[in-house]
């Protein structure tokens, strides 16, 4: 099994830096493979808890090299929940790569473990009869301090459902649980790592982002 590692996060930072510099990113230092994946950008301000700045991924297997490159840029520049990341935010960024594994169909909406499992829910909107779905990575529920029911209810809202959340609706949910490996690195760690491995620190030539 392929696990998330430091070189994958380095590839994400390389990709974003190359975008700002209008150059090509260096070749990644990990082997090609196919995997479901997520890239998450967070911003650390004044030593506080990292705040989400962009996070999108795919539940289907994708080429790691191209997938990480695509989602690194999509999350930084085109996550509709946030304005595009500015160049001056780069030193404050933290990047996490998550590779998803061990998909299992749950018996019911509570058939999963907090911190161990990420969850995918699917259900039918009882008013509009439309199909709704959404996912949370394994670390989300524990980071938010949620119970299983609170996590599922939040995910129902994330899926776009605005009606009353009832036990009947919860019991209709088709839930898939999964696990993940992840690796997180702050920009300062990236700079130190690149300087050690390549002999010089990464250079940010751009003065403003080029979207």
C-alpha positions in Angstrom: 0.0 0.0 0.0 1.2 3.5 -0.9 1.3 5.9 2.1 1.3 9.7 2.1 4.9 11.0 2.6 7.0 14.1 2.8 7.9 14.1 -0.9 4.2 14.3 -1.9 3.7 17.4 0.2 6.9 18.9 -1.2 5.4 18.3 -4.7 2.3 20.3 -3.7 4.4 23.2 -2.4 6.7 23.0 -5.5 3.6 23.1 -7.7 2.1 26.2 -6.0 5.5 28.0 -6.0 6.0 27.2 -9.7 2.5 28.7 -10.4 3.4 32.0 -8.8 6.8 32.0 -10.5 5.3 31.0 -13.9 7.8 28.2 -14.1 7.7 24.4 -14.2 7.8 22.5 -10.9 10.8 20.1 -10.4 10.0 16.4 -11.1 8.5 14.7 -8.0 10.6 12.4 -5.9 8.1 9.6 -5.5 6.8 6.8 -7.7 3.8 7.0 -9.9 0.7 5.2 -8.5 -3.1 5.4 -8.6 -4.9 6.4 -5.4 -7.9 8.4 -4.1 -6.4 11.5 -2.6 -7.0 14.9 -0.9 -4.9 18.0 -0.6 -5.6 20.4 2.2 -4.1 23.9 2.6 -4.3 25.5 6.1 -3.1 28.9 7.2 -1.3 29.4 10.6 -1.5 32.9 12.0 0.2 34.1 15.2 0.8 30.6 16.4 -2.9 29.8 16.5 -4.7 26.7 15.3 -4.3 26.2 11.5 -7.4 27.5 9.7 -8.7 25.8 6.6 -7.7 27.7 3.4 -8.7 25.1 0.8 -9.4 21.4 0.7 -10.6 19.3 -2.2 -9.9 15.8 -3.4 -11.2 12.7 -5.2 -12.8 9.6 -3.9 -11.8 7.8 -7.1 -8.2 6.6 -7.8 -6.1 9.1 -9.7 -2.5 9.3 -10.8 -0.7 10.6 -7.8 1.7 12.9 -9.6 -0.9 14.6 -11.7 -3.6 14.3 -9.1 -1.5 16.0 -6.4 -0.5 18.7 -8.8 -4.1 19.4 -9.9 -5.6 19.5 -6.5 -2.8 21.5 -5.0 -3.6 24.3 -7.5 -7.4 23.8 -7.4 -7.5 24.0 -3.6 -5.2 27.0 -3.4 -6.9 29.1 -6.2 -10.3 27.8 -7.0 -12.0 26.4 -3.8 -15.3 28.4 -4.0 -15.5 28.7 -0.2 -12.4 30.9 0.0 -10.7 33.7 -2.0 -7.6 32.5 -3.9 -4.4 32.2 -1.8 -2.2 35.3 -2.1 1.5 35.1 -2.6 2.1 36.8 0.8 0.2 34.0 2.5 2.7 31.3 1.3 5.0 31.5 4.4 1.9 30.9 6.6 0.7 27.8 4.8 0.6 24.2 6.0 -0.1 21.4 3.5 -1.5 18.0 4.2 -1.7 15.1 1.7 -4.2 12.3 2.5 -4.3 9.0 0.6 -7.6 7.1 1.1 -7.7 3.4 1.8 -9.9 0.5 3.0 -13.3 1.5 1.7 -16.0 -0.5 3.5 -19.8 -0.4 3.3 -21.2 0.4 6.8 -24.2 -1.4 8.3 -25.8 1.9 9.4 -24.9 5.6 9.9 -23.2 5.0 13.3 -21.1 2.0 12.1 -17.7 3.7 12.1 -15.1 4.9 14.6 -14.1 8.6 15.2 -10.5 9.4 14.2 -10.1 6.0 12.6 -12.6 6.4 9.7 -13.5 9.0 7.2 -17.1 8.7 6.1 -19.0 9.2 2.8 -22.7 9.6 3.1 -25.3 9.2 0.3 -29.1 9.8 0.7 -32.1 11.0 -1.1 -33.5 14.5 -0.3 -37.1 13.7 0.8 -38.5 17.0 -0.5 -36.8 17.2 -3.9 -36.0 13.5 -4.4 -32.4 14.4 -5.5 -29.4 12.4 -4.6 -27.1 14.0 -2.0 -23.6 13.0 -1.0 -20.6 14.4 0.9 -17.5 13.2 2.8 -15.3 14.1 5.8 -11.7 12.9 6.2 -10.9 10.8 9.3 -9.4 13.7 11.2 -12.4 16.1 10.8 -14.7 14.7 13.5 -12.0 14.5 16.2 -10.7 17.9 15.4 -14.2 19.4 15.7 -14.9 17.5 18.9 -18.1 16.0 17.3 -20.0 12.8 18.3 -20.8 10.4 15.5 -24.3 11.8 15.1 -23.0 15.4 15.1 -20.5 14.5 12.4 -23.2 12.9 10.3 -25.6 15.8 10.8 -22.9 18.3 9.7 -22.2 16.1 6.7 -25.9 16.1 5.8 -25.8 19.9 5.7 -22.5 19.8 3.7 -24.3 17.7 1.1 -26.8 20.5 0.6 -29.8 19.4 2.5 -31.6 22.2 4.4 -34.7 20.4 5.7 -35.2 18.9 9.1 -32.8 16.2 10.1 -34.8 13.3 11.6 -33.9 9.8 12.8 -35.8 8.5 9.7 -33.5 10.5 7.4 -30.4 9.3 9.3 -31.5 5.7 9.0 -31.8 6.0 5.2 -28.2 7.1 4.8 -25.9 4.8 2.9 -22.5 5.2 4.7 -19.1 4.2 3.4 -16.2 4.3 5.8 -12.6 4.5 4.9 -9.2 5.1 6.4 -6.3 7.2 5.3 -2.6 7.9 5.6 -1.6 11.5 5.7 1.5 13.8 5.9 1.6 17.4 7.0 4.3 20.0 6.4 4.5 23.7 7.1 6.1 26.0 4.5 9.1 26.7 6.8 9.8 22.9 6.9 9.4 22.8 3.1 12.0 25.5 2.7 14.5 23.8 5.0 13.9 20.4 3.3 14.4 21.8 -0.2 17.6 23.7 0.9 19.0 20.5 2.4 18.1 18.3 -0.6 18.7 20.7 -3.5 21.4 22.9 -2.1 19.4 26.1 -2.2 16.2 27.4 -0.7 13.2 27.8 -3.0 12.9 31.3 -4.5 9.6 33.2 -4.8 10.1 35.5 -7.7 6.5 36.7 -8.2 5.2 39.8 -6.5 1.6 38.9 -7.0 -0.4 35.7 -7.9 -0.9 34.8 -11.5 -4.3 33.1 -11.6 
